[in-house]
Amino acid sequence: MEEIIEGFLTKDSLLSIFTVIFTVIYAVTASFLLKRIKARRIERKDDFFETAVQGLQDGTIETIDDLINVYKGVTKLSSEDLTYRYGLNKWLREILAKLVGRKISENLNIEEVKQLKIKLTEFITANETASPFSDLPDTERNILNDLKTYSNNGDKISIERKISELSSVIQTRYEEQKKLETQNKWSIPLAVIGLILTVVFGILSIF
């Protein structure tokens, strides 16, 4: 018994105990925070879905600007955030899919569903027209916008140059994606194994 107590009181043992406790606390805290962030995101999405559908039904949402303001209010985006159109269109398409599948607003008759479908489609189109290629990353979006401008001006030389740039960007994105897929394939299993080994060796070193 005394040997065990002395073992606990040594410097190396105290360090091992601290490592085990810190690892466990870190894992639990990280898991809690991730679940909380996910729950908050789901809550905001549900809030937007409910507000948008209700606003479209009773006519309080009349324009795309009304919808954008509701979206920014729910997601708490700043006025400088320029990525909102992608997120807004993504959520509008989800609402459209749920509406057609009668997973939301089940009390509506078929004509009311059709009217909401028309409004949602119009808002999606208006949003894409105001900011074309908003679903794409900044680099690809800028290149495509330049291509559209050069096409309207009949500038073939600049079009060919931009197509070459776009080809290089696509190739780079593809290589990055393959690299990430390879890393992600092993990152989670290795992290779990590392956590388990840290705890196991920490406990063994105490004794």
C-alpha positions in Angstrom: 0.0 0.0 0.0 2.8 2.4 0.9 4.6 1.6 -2.4 1.5 2.5 -4.3 1.1 5.8 -2.5 4.8 6.6 -3.0 4.4 5.7 -6.7 1.5 8.2 -7.0 3.6 10.9 -5.3 6.7 10.7 -7.6 7.2 13.5 -10.2 6.8 11.2 -13.2 3.6 9.7 -11.8 2.1 13.1 -11.1 3.0 14.1 -14.7 1.3 11.0 -16.1 -1.8 11.5 -14.0 -2.0 15.1 -15.2 -1.6 13.9 -18.8 -4.4 11.4 -18.5 -6.7 13.9 -16.8 -6.0 16.6 -19.3 -6.5 14.2 -22.2 -9.8 13.0 -20.9 -11.0 16.6 -20.1 -9.9 17.8 -23.5 -11.8 15.0 -25.3 -15.0 15.5 -23.3 -14.8 19.3 -23.7 -14.2 19.1 -27.5 -17.1 16.6 -27.9 -19.4 18.8 -25.9 -18.5 22.0 -27.8 -19.0 20.2 -31.2 -22.4 19.0 -30.1 -23.3 22.4 -28.9 -22.2 24.1 -32.2 -24.2 21.5 -34.2 -27.3 22.0 -32.0 -27.1 25.8 -32.5 -26.7 25.4 -36.2 -29.8 23.1 -36.4 -31.7 25.5 -34.2 -30.9 28.5 -36.5 -31.8 26.5 -39.6 -35.2 25.4 -38.1 -35.8 29.0 -37.0 -35.1 30.3 -40.5 -37.3 27.6 -42.2 -40.2 28.4 -39.9 -39.9 32.2 -40.3 -39.4 32.1 -44.1 -42.3 29.8 -44.7 -44.6 31.8 -42.4 -43.5 35.1 -44.0 -44.1 33.8 -47.5 -47.5 32.5 -46.5 -48.8 35.6 -44.8 -47.1 38.0 -47.2 -44.7 39.7 -44.7 -41.8 38.6 -46.9 -42.3 40.1 -50.3 -38.9 40.7 -51.8 -35.5 38.9 -51.9 -34.2 41.8 -49.7 -36.7 40.8 -47.1 -35.6 37.2 -47.2 -31.9 38.2 -47.0 -32.5 40.4 -44.0 -34.3 37.5 -42.2 -31.5 35.2 -43.1 -28.8 37.6 -41.8 -30.8 38.2 -38.7 -31.2 34.4 -37.9 -27.6 33.5 -38.7 -26.2 36.8 -37.1 -24.1 37.6 -40.2 -22.3 40.9 -40.4 -23.1 43.4 -43.2 -19.5 42.8 -44.5 -20.1 39.0 -45.0 -20.3 38.4 -48.7 -20.8 34.6 -48.5 -24.4 34.8 -47.4 -25.9 34.2 -50.9 -24.5 30.6 -51.0 -25.9 29.7 -47.6 -29.2 31.4 -48.3 -29.7 29.5 -51.6 -28.7 26.2 -49.9 -31.3 26.7 -47.2 -34.0 27.8 -49.7 -33.4 24.6 -51.7 -33.8 22.6 -48.6 -37.1 24.3 -47.8 -38.2 23.7 -51.4 -37.3 20.0 -51.1 -39.1 19.6 -47.7 -42.1 21.5 -49.0 -42.5 19.4 -52.1 -42.0 16.2 -50.0 -44.7 17.6 -47.6 -42.2 17.3 -44.7 -43.1 20.9 -43.6 -46.4 22.8 -43.6 -48.4 19.6 -43.9 -51.6 21.6 -43.3 -51.3 23.4 -46.7 -53.4 22.3 -49.6 -51.8 21.5 -53.0 -52.5 25.0 -54.5 -50.8 26.7 -51.5 -47.8 24.4 -51.8 -47.5 25.3 -55.5 -47.7 29.0 -54.7 -44.9 28.7 -52.1 -42.9 26.6 -54.6 -43.2 29.4 -57.2 -42.1 32.1 -54.7 -39.1 30.0 -53.4 -38.0 29.3 -57.0 -38.2 33.0 -57.9 -36.2 34.0 -54.8 -33.5 31.4 -55.7 -33.3 32.6 -59.3 -33.2 36.3 -58.2 -30.4 35.5 -55.7 -28.3 33.7 -58.3 -28.9 36.5 -60.8 -27.7 39.1 -58.4 -24.6 37.1 -57.6 -23.8 34.5 -60.3 -21.6 31.6 -59.4 -22.0 32.4 -55.6 -21.8 28.6 -54.8 -18.2 28.6 -56.0 -15.0 29.5 -54.2 -13.7 33.1 -54.7 -11.0 32.2 -57.2 -13.3 30.2 -59.5 -16.2 32.7 -59.1 -13.9 35.7 -60.1 -12.6 33.8 -63.2 -16.1 32.9 -64.4 -17.3 36.5 -63.9 -14.3 37.7 -65.9 -15.1 35.1 -68.6 -18.7 36.4 -68.7 -17.5 40.0 -69.1 -14.9 39.1 -71.8 -17.6 37.0 -73.6 -19.9 40.0 -73.7 -17.1 42.2 -75.1 -16.0 39.6 -77.6 -12.4 39.5 -76.2 -11.2 36.1 -77.4 -7.6 36.5 -76.2 -8.6 37.3 -72.6 -11.2 34.4 -72.7 -8.5 31.9 -73.7 -6.2 33.2 -71.0 -9.0 32.9 -68.3 -9.8 29.4 -69.5 -6.2 28.4 -69.0 -6.3 29.9 -65.5 -9.5 28.0 -64.7 -8.0 24.8 -65.9 -5.0 25.3 -63.6 -7.3 26.1 -60.6 -9.4 23.0 -61.2 -6.3 20.8 -61.4 -5.0 22.3 -58.1 -8.4 21.9 -56.4 -8.5 18.2 -57.5 -5.1 17.5 -56.1 -6.0 19.2 -52.8 -9.2 17.2 -52.6 -7.4 13.9 -53.1 -4.8 14.9 -50.5 -7.5 15.8 -48.0 -9.4 12.6 -48.7 -6.3 10.6 -48.0 -5.6 12.5 -44.8 -9.2 12.3 -43.5 -9.2 8.6 -44.1 -6.6 8.0 -41.4 -6.9 11.1 -39.2 -9.9 10.0 -37.1 -8.7 6.4 -36.5 -5.2 7.7 -35.6 -6.7 10.3 -33.2 -8.8 7.7 -31.4 -5.8 5.3 -31.2 -3.6 8.1 -29.9 -6.1 9.0 -27.2 -6.5 5.4 -26.1 -2.7 4.9 -26.0 -2.2 8.1 -24.0 -4.6 7.1 -21.4 -3.4 3.5 -21.2 0.3 4.4 -21.0 -0.4 7.2 -18.6 -2.2 4.7 -16.2 0.6 2.1 -16.6 3.3 4.6 -15.9 1.6 5.4 -12.5 2.2 1.8 -11.4 
